[in-house]
């Protein structure tokens, strides 16, 4: 049975009675009350278990209190206390998700007639592997370090992934050397290596979607299509192409002198249209072409656009501000 009230919180009660042919009885119940006060979650519970087999068995009670208090963005404080067979146990812990790659937690606990214990653990997910480590100190000390992931050998080399590789997977290519690009896959997020490759495991016979997180791209990188859907059969290995290329975005303004006509076309030396002149007599190039460029002046004559300074590679800038003259 359970009951929920917006002010009083939620209360649940469950019980079990079992008897089998071996004359063993199991009787137990669990009662729990929980409530959220602001952003703090409180849970109080009482559990009783009784087992009898051939006149022997146990009868115990378990009382617990759990608190969860958020301390900030992705950081929370946990506290707990319990009592079983007159043995008390209480502790406090911290959990934080620093970002989508790093999580950590730290706990301290005290039990009756035992020394306090302290433990800490962290998980780091890189584009090559998922690393986890832990350390604890108390009645005994322990340390652990592990790595999980997979690797695929294909025609373009060796690609590692922090996710387990199933028997149905795909090799994602950006068709360029774009590293650390985040891609959402059905089994979790992965990141491209230095050659622009990543591995995605599929669920067979179902539609699977992979998508580039455009916020992980450099500002001068443009994708043609950042999403793909596949429905593979079991055992299929499917190559997926999500082209991402560097572009030369530029906003060109002109020094005093011959001016271009607003709205007039800008063409390359093959007479192909590449842009239009804005109303403020500037030109924005989504990808500044190589070679000569030509425009039309306010008098209707053709002129050649000459940049006063060359375009420079600036990966953290959306576009370059350049000046030019028309001759």
QUIQUI-V49831 format. One record per pair of residues at least 24 apart in sequence whose ideal C-beta (glycine too) atoms are under 8 Angstrom apart, sorted by the first residue. I is the first residue (numbers start at 1). J is the second residue. If there is no record, write none. Layout:
# QUIQUI-V49831
I	J
I	J
This chain:
# QUIQUI-V49831
8	35
9	33
9	34
9	35
9	36
9	42
10	34
10	35
22	53
23	53
23	54
24	51
24	52
24	53
24	54
24	57
25	50
25	51
25	52
25	57
26	50
26	51
39	69
39	70
40	67
40	68
40	69
40	70
41	66
41	67
41	68
42	66
42	67
43	67
60	84
60	85
61	85
74	98
86	112
87	111
87	112
87	113
88	112
100	125
100	182
100	189
101	125
101	126
109	138
114	138
114	139
115	139
125	162
125	189
126	162
126	191
127	160
127	161
127	162
127	179
127	180
127	190
127	191
127	192
127	193
127	198
128	160
128	161
128	162
128	193
129	160
129	162
130	162
130	163
150	199
152	199
154	197
156	195
156	197
157	195
157	197
159	193
159	195
159	197
159	198
159	199
160	193
160	199
161	190
161	198
161	199
162	188
162	190
163	187
163	188
163	190
163	199
163	201
164	201
165	199
165	201
166	201
166	202
167	234
167	235
168	201
168	202
168	203
168	204
168	232
168	233
168	234
168	235
168	236
168	237
169	199
169	200
169	201
169	202
169	237
169	238
170	199
170	200
170	201
170	202
170	210
170	230
170	232
170	237
170	238
170	239
170	240
171	197
171	198
171	199
171	237
171	238
171	239
171	240
172	197
172	198
172	199
172	200
172	210
172	240
172	241
172	242
173	197
173	239
173	240
173	241
173	242
174	242
174	243
174	244
175	241
175	242
175	243
175	244
175	245
176	243
176	244
176	245
176	246
178	217
178	218
178	221
178	244
180	216
181	212
181	213
181	216
181	217
181	244
182	212
182	213
182	215
182	216
183	210
183	211
183	212
183	213
183	242
184	209
184	210
184	211
184	213
185	210
186	210
189	213
191	216
196	244
200	240
202	230
202	232
202	236
202	238
204	232
204	233
204	234
204	235
204	236
205	231
205	232
205	233
205	234
206	231
207	231
208	232
210	240
210	242
212	242
212	244
217	244
218	246
218	315
218	316
219	315
219	316
219	317
219	318
220	246
220	247
220	248
220	249
220	313
220	314
220	315
220	317
220	318
221	245
221	246
221	247
222	246
222	247
222	286
222	287
247	286
247	287
248	285
248	287
248	288
248	311
248	320
249	284
249	285
249	286
249	287
249	288
249	318
249	319
249	320
250	284
250	285
250	288
250	311
250	319
250	320
250	321
250	322
251	282
251	283
251	284
251	285
251	319
251	320
251	321
251	322
252	282
252	283
252	284
252	285
252	305
252	307
252	322
252	323
252	324
253	281
253	282
253	321
253	322
253	323
253	324
254	281
254	282
254	323
254	324
254	325
254	326
255	308
255	323
255	324
255	325
257	325
257	326
258	297
258	303
258	325
258	326
258	327
259	297
259	298
259	326
260	295
260	296
260	297
260	298
260	303
260	326
261	295
261	296
261	297
261	298
261	300
264	295
264	296
265	295
265	296
266	293
266	294
266	295
266	305
267	293
267	294
267	295
268	292
268	293
268	294
269	293
269	294
284	319
295	326
297	326
303	327
